[in-house]
Amino acid sequence: ANLKECDSEDVNHRTLLNVIHSDATLILNMGALGGGTLITKKFVSQKNKDMMYITLMEATAQDDSEDKKEATDADADAEQLNDKSEKTYADMLGFSDGRAQRVAEWIRSGKVRVLNIAGPRESERNGVYAQSVKFLNSVLQNFKNGDIPEQSLFCNY
């Protein structure tokens, strides 16, 4: 990948470059749209680029405690996966409403070669980082055997 670091310290300039040098923008947000995320949305509109907006759910106290568990709980996860219920991996992650699948289909469409992923900072929206990671993991689960199109590139300046 030909990534180039931006010399500018101006966050708006870097945001504009992210929009210009991508085919589309995925905005992951919790709460009111504001700050740099709102600026990103404005730049996307000005540059007539594709955009998908996903509203993430606020993390609950139960979610927070579950996020703190260590990855060594694989036995419990395997037991849940082997359960004869209709629960899918996406259900366990909390994104069973089809949003992650729609994002994956959007990426697969061939129109998205370079994807800009935007959203508020963790310092502005407590829990957005963990929810974004969960959501993006759900998106990636829609690609079997690493069949993410080769031309796809996730970038950030």
C-alpha positions in Angstrom: 0.0 0.0 0.0 1.2 3.5 -0.9 0.5 5.4 2.3 1.8 8.9 2.6 1.8 10.8 5.9 0.4 14.3 5.8 2.7 17.1 6.8 -0.1 19.3 7.9 -1.0 19.6 11.6 -4.4 21.0 10.6 -7.0 18.3 11.4 -9.5 19.8 8.9 -6.9 19.5 6.1 -6.1 15.9 7.0 -9.8 15.1 7.1 -10.3 16.7 3.7 -7.3 14.6 2.3 -8.9 11.4 3.8 -12.1 12.2 1.9 -10.4 13.2 -1.4 -8.1 10.2 -1.5 -10.8 7.6 -0.7 -13.7 6.3 -2.8 -16.1 6.3 0.1 -16.4 7.1 3.8 -17.9 4.9 6.5 -18.9 7.0 9.5 -19.3 5.1 12.8 -20.9 7.3 15.4 -22.6 7.3 18.8 -24.7 10.2 20.0 -25.0 13.5 18.2 -23.0 14.1 15.1 -20.4 16.8 15.8 -16.8 17.9 15.7 -14.5 16.3 13.1 -17.1 13.7 12.3 -19.5 16.4 11.2 -16.8 18.1 9.2 -16.0 14.7 7.5 -19.7 14.4 6.5 -19.6 17.9 5.1 -16.5 17.2 3.1 -18.0 14.0 1.7 -21.0 15.9 0.5 -18.9 18.7 -1.0 -16.7 16.2 -2.9 -19.8 14.1 -4.0 -18.3 10.9 -2.5 -20.2 7.8 -1.3 -20.9 7.6 2.4 -22.5 5.1 4.8 -23.5 6.2 8.3 -23.8 3.7 11.1 -25.1 4.6 14.5 -23.5 2.4 17.1 -25.2 1.6 20.4 -24.1 3.1 23.6 -22.2 0.5 25.7 -24.0 -0.8 28.7 -22.3 -1.7 32.0 -22.7 -5.3 31.1 -20.9 -4.7 27.7 -18.1 -2.9 29.6 -17.6 -5.9 31.9 -17.7 -8.3 29.0 -15.1 -6.3 27.1 -12.7 -6.6 30.0 -12.7 -10.4 29.9 -9.6 -11.9 28.6 -9.5 -13.6 25.2 -8.8 -16.9 27.0 -12.5 -17.4 27.4 -12.4 -19.2 24.1 -13.9 -22.4 25.6 -17.0 -20.5 26.5 -17.2 -18.9 23.1 -16.8 -22.3 21.4 -19.5 -23.7 23.6 -21.9 -20.9 22.5 -21.0 -21.5 18.9 -21.7 -25.2 19.2 -25.0 -24.5 20.9 -27.8 -25.9 18.7 -29.7 -22.5 19.0 -30.0 -20.2 16.0 -27.5 -17.7 17.5 -24.9 -16.6 14.9 -21.5 -15.0 15.5 -23.0 -11.7 14.5 -25.7 -12.1 17.2 -23.0 -12.7 19.8 -21.3 -9.5 18.7 -24.5 -7.6 18.8 -24.8 -6.6 15.2 -27.4 -9.0 13.9 -29.5 -6.4 12.3 -27.7 -6.6 8.9 -25.7 -3.4 9.2 -22.4 -5.2 9.1 -23.5 -7.3 6.1 -24.6 -4.2 4.2 -21.2 -2.6 4.8 -19.5 -5.7 3.6 -21.6 -5.8 0.5 -20.9 -2.2 -0.2 -17.1 -2.9 0.0 -17.6 -6.0 -2.3 -19.5 -3.9 -4.8 -16.3 -2.8 -6.5 -17.1 0.8 -6.1 -15.1 1.0 -2.8 -11.4 0.6 -3.5 -10.2 2.9 -0.7 -12.4 3.3 2.4 -12.1 6.2 4.8 -13.4 5.2 8.2 -14.4 8.1 10.4 -16.0 8.8 13.7 -15.6 10.6 17.0 -12.6 10.1 19.3 -12.9 7.9 22.4 -12.2 11.0 24.5 -15.4 12.6 23.0 -17.6 9.5 23.1 -16.8 7.0 25.8 -17.1 3.5 24.4 -17.0 4.4 20.7 -13.7 2.7 20.2 -14.9 -0.7 21.6 -18.1 -0.5 19.7 -16.3 0.4 16.5 -13.9 -2.5 16.8 -16.8 -4.9 17.4 -18.7 -3.5 14.4 -15.7 -3.7 12.1 -15.0 -7.3 13.3 -18.6 -8.1 12.3 -18.0 -6.5 8.9 -14.9 -8.6 8.4 -16.7 -11.8 9.5 -18.7 -11.4 6.2 -15.6 -12.1 4.2 -14.8 -15.8 4.0 -11.2 -17.1 3.6 -9.9 -13.5 3.4 -11.9 -12.7 0.3 -11.6 -9.0 0.9 -11.1 -7.5 -2.5 -7.4 -6.9 -3.1 -8.1 -3.3 -4.2 -9.6 -2.4 -0.9 -7.4 -0.3 1.3 -8.3 1.2 4.6 -6.4 4.4 5.2 -6.1 7.3 7.6 -3.9 10.5 7.4 
